[in-house]
Amino acid sequence: MKLCTCVLLLLPALSVGAEHVRGSVGGTVILPCTYSVTGGTTSMCWGLGHCPKSKCLDQILGTDSDGKKVIWHKSERYRLLGKIKQGDVSLTITELTLSDSGTYCCRVEIPGWFNDLKMEIQVSVDEEEEYFDDIVILPKVFAVFAPERKALQVHPTTVTQGNQETKVTDPLDPVKENEQISVNIIRIVLIFSLLPLALIIFMCTHRLLVPNKQ
């Protein structure tokens, strides 16, 4: 007697319950359905809606009578990507849409009365992905940085009007202004310091040049 095992997997979403899977729009869902092939492979089908007494209602995929290859599928989005000859008739649905939500029937046809193996799977498709793992939300930290102040550098600009050139500089140049004041002060101090020395030298020179009167 052939045994059928239906296991639900969902990629990339998480499975919810044994017969209920949840996916998101644009994602991929896998509804595996496997059976023992010790007595050989057999035909099977996937359909929408509840499993009827025979075959599949609104069939979306089916294999040949030997169950070795897929001979029909309603859309390219429905695939059997497992090893069919080893009893892996897992259904893969890609590019999920909201209309893919509903009940799916996996049916493996076994010769004899009421021997078919079947499994009903409920699929839900959401507009956005949902995560059921523990989520840790870290507080947002905002850092405010003051802009770095740099020394003002002014470069003279030459404006040409006709044949005359005029240099224009920024009137606000505190660094150069302070430097100029310091230079002027030093010059004034030096001038007043050298005046007595210059006067002495002048007087000595004058005495040497003018002969003493007897």
C-alpha positions as CSV (number, residue, x, y, z in Angstrom):
1,M,0.0,0.0,0.0
2,K,1.4,3.4,-1.0
3,L,1.7,6.1,1.7
4,C,1.4,9.8,1.0
5,T,2.9,12.5,3.1
6,C,2.1,16.1,2.6
7,V,4.3,18.6,4.3
8,L,3.8,22.4,4.0
9,L,6.7,24.7,3.4
10,L,6.6,28.4,2.6
11,L,9.4,30.4,0.9
12,P,10.2,33.0,1.9
13,A,7.3,33.4,4.3
14,L,6.6,31.2,7.3
15,S,4.2,28.3,7.5
16,V,1.2,28.8,9.8
17,G,-0.3,25.5,11.1
18,A,-0.1,22.1,9.5
19,E,-2.5,22.9,6.6
20,H,-2.2,26.7,6.3
21,V,0.5,28.6,4.7
22,R,0.9,32.4,4.2
23,G,2.8,34.2,1.5
24,S,3.3,37.7,0.2
25,V,2.7,39.3,-3.2
26,G,5.6,38.6,-5.5
27,G,7.0,35.8,-3.3
28,T,7.1,32.1,-3.7
29,V,5.2,29.4,-1.9
30,I,5.9,25.6,-1.9
31,L,3.3,23.0,-1.1
32,P,5.2,19.7,-1.0
33,C,3.4,16.5,-1.5
34,T,5.3,13.2,-1.6
35,Y,4.4,9.5,-1.7
36,S,6.2,6.2,-1.6
37,V,7.2,4.8,-5.0
38,T,8.0,1.3,-3.8
39,G,5.1,0.0,-6.0
40,G,6.0,2.4,-8.9
41,T,5.0,5.9,-9.7
42,T,1.4,6.9,-10.5
43,S,-0.5,9.8,-11.9
44,M,-1.4,12.8,-9.7
45,C,-2.8,16.3,-10.1
46,W,-3.1,19.7,-8.3
47,G,-6.3,21.6,-8.3
48,L,-8.0,24.6,-6.8
49,G,-10.8,24.1,-4.3
50,H,-11.6,21.1,-2.2
51,C,-10.7,17.6,-3.3
52,P,-13.6,15.9,-5.0
53,K,-14.3,12.2,-5.1
54,S,-12.1,11.8,-8.1
55,K,-9.6,13.8,-10.1
56,C,-9.1,17.5,-9.4
57,L,-11.6,20.4,-9.7
58,D,-10.2,23.4,-11.6
59,Q,-7.0,21.5,-12.3
60,I,-3.9,23.6,-12.5
61,L,-1.3,20.8,-13.1
62,G,-1.2,17.2,-14.0
63,T,1.2,14.3,-14.8
64,D,1.0,11.5,-17.3
65,S,-0.6,8.2,-16.4
66,D,2.7,6.8,-15.2
67,G,3.4,9.9,-13.0
68,K,6.9,10.4,-14.4
69,K,6.5,13.8,-16.0
70,V,4.2,16.8,-16.1
71,I,2.0,16.9,-19.2
72,W,0.0,20.0,-18.4
73,H,0.0,23.1,-16.3
74,K,-2.4,26.1,-16.3
75,S,0.4,28.6,-15.9
76,E,4.2,28.8,-16.0
77,R,4.0,29.8,-12.3
78,Y,3.0,26.3,-11.4
79,R,5.9,23.9,-11.3
80,L,6.9,20.5,-10.0
81,L,10.6,21.1,-9.2
82,G,11.2,18.0,-7.1
83,K,12.3,14.5,-8.2
84,I,9.0,13.3,-9.6
85,K,10.2,9.8,-10.3
86,Q,11.0,9.5,-6.6
87,G,7.5,10.5,-5.5
88,D,8.2,14.2,-4.9
89,V,5.3,16.0,-6.5
90,S,5.8,19.3,-4.6
91,L,3.9,22.3,-6.1
92,T,5.9,25.5,-6.4
93,I,3.9,28.7,-7.1
94,T,6.0,31.7,-8.1
95,E,5.2,35.4,-8.4
96,L,2.3,35.2,-6.0
97,T,-0.7,37.5,-6.4
98,L,-3.7,38.1,-4.1
99,S,-5.8,35.9,-6.3
100,D,-3.6,32.9,-5.5
101,S,-5.2,32.8,-2.0
102,G,-7.5,29.8,-1.5
103,T,-7.7,26.1,-1.1
104,Y,-5.4,23.7,-3.1
105,C,-5.8,20.0,-3.5
106,C,-3.0,17.5,-3.9
107,R,-4.3,14.2,-5.2
108,V,-2.3,11.0,-5.9
109,E,-4.4,8.5,-7.9
110,I,-4.1,5.0,-6.5
111,P,-5.9,2.1,-8.5
112,G,-9.0,0.8,-6.7
113,W,-12.1,2.3,-5.1
114,F,-11.5,5.2,-2.8
115,N,-7.7,4.5,-2.6
116,D,-6.6,8.0,-3.8
117,L,-4.4,9.9,-1.5
118,K,-5.3,13.6,-1.1
119,M,-4.5,16.6,1.0
120,E,-6.2,20.0,1.2
121,I,-4.0,23.1,1.8
122,Q,-5.2,26.6,2.6
123,V,-3.0,29.4,1.1
124,S,-3.2,33.1,2.1
125,V,-1.4,35.8,0.2
126,D,-0.8,39.2,1.9
127,E,0.1,42.5,0.2
128,E,3.2,42.8,2.4
129,E,5.6,40.3,4.1
130,E,4.9,39.5,7.7
131,Y,7.5,38.3,10.2
132,F,6.5,36.3,13.2
133,D,10.0,36.1,14.8
134,D,10.8,38.2,17.9
135,I,11.5,41.7,16.8
136,V,13.8,44.1,18.8
137,I,13.4,47.7,18.0
138,L,16.4,49.8,18.8
139,P,15.8,53.5,19.8
140,K,16.8,56.0,17.2
141,V,19.8,58.2,18.1
142,F,20.2,61.5,16.4
143,A,23.6,63.2,16.5
144,V,24.0,66.9,15.8
145,F,27.4,68.1,14.7
146,A,28.4,71.8,14.6
147,P,30.1,72.7,11.3
148,E,33.9,73.1,11.6
149,R,35.0,76.8,11.5
150,K,37.9,77.5,9.2
151,A,40.0,80.6,8.8
152,L,38.7,83.0,6.2
153,Q,40.9,83.1,3.2
154,V,40.4,86.0,0.9
155,H,42.0,86.0,-2.6
156,P,42.2,89.3,-4.4
157,T,40.1,89.5,-7.6
158,T,41.2,91.5,-10.5
159,V,38.5,93.4,-12.4
160,T,39.4,94.8,-15.8
161,Q,37.6,97.9,-17.1
162,G,38.9,99.0,-20.4
163,N,42.7,99.3,-20.1
164,Q,42.6,99.7,-16.3
165,E,42.9,96.8,-13.9
166,T,41.5,97.2,-10.3
167,K,42.2,94.7,-7.5
168,V,39.1,94.0,-5.4
169,T,39.4,92.3,-2.1
170,D,36.8,91.3,0.4
171,P,36.4,94.2,2.9
172,L,35.8,91.7,5.7
173,D,39.2,90.1,6.4
174,P,39.7,90.1,10.2
175,V,42.9,88.0,10.1
176,K,44.8,90.3,7.7
177,E,43.4,93.4,9.3
178,N,44.8,92.3,12.7
179,E,48.2,91.5,11.2
180,Q,48.4,94.9,9.5
181,I,47.7,96.7,12.8
182,S,50.4,94.8,14.5
183,V,52.9,95.6,11.8
184,N,52.1,99.3,12.0
185,I,52.5,99.4,15.8
186,I,55.9,97.7,15.5
187,R,57.0,100.3,12.8
188,I,55.9,103.2,15.0
189,V,57.8,101.8,18.1
190,L,60.9,101.3,16.0
191,I,60.8,104.8,14.6
192,F,60.5,106.4,18.0
193,S,63.3,104.1,19.4
194,L,65.7,105.1,16.6
195,L,65.1,108.8,16.7
196,P,67.5,109.5,19.7
197,L,70.2,107.3,18.1
198,A,69.8,109.1,14.8
199,L,70.0,112.5,16.6
200,I,73.3,111.5,18.4
201,I,74.8,110.3,15.2
202,F,73.9,113.5,13.4
203,M,75.4,115.7,16.2
204,C,78.7,113.7,16.2
205,T,79.0,113.9,12.5
206,H,78.3,117.6,12.5
207,R,81.1,118.3,15.1
208,L,83.6,116.3,13.0
209,L,82.8,118.2,9.9
210,V,82.8,121.7,11.5
211,P,86.3,122.7,12.8
212,N,86.5,124.1,16.3
213,K,86.9,127.8,16.6
214,Q,90.1,129.0,18.5
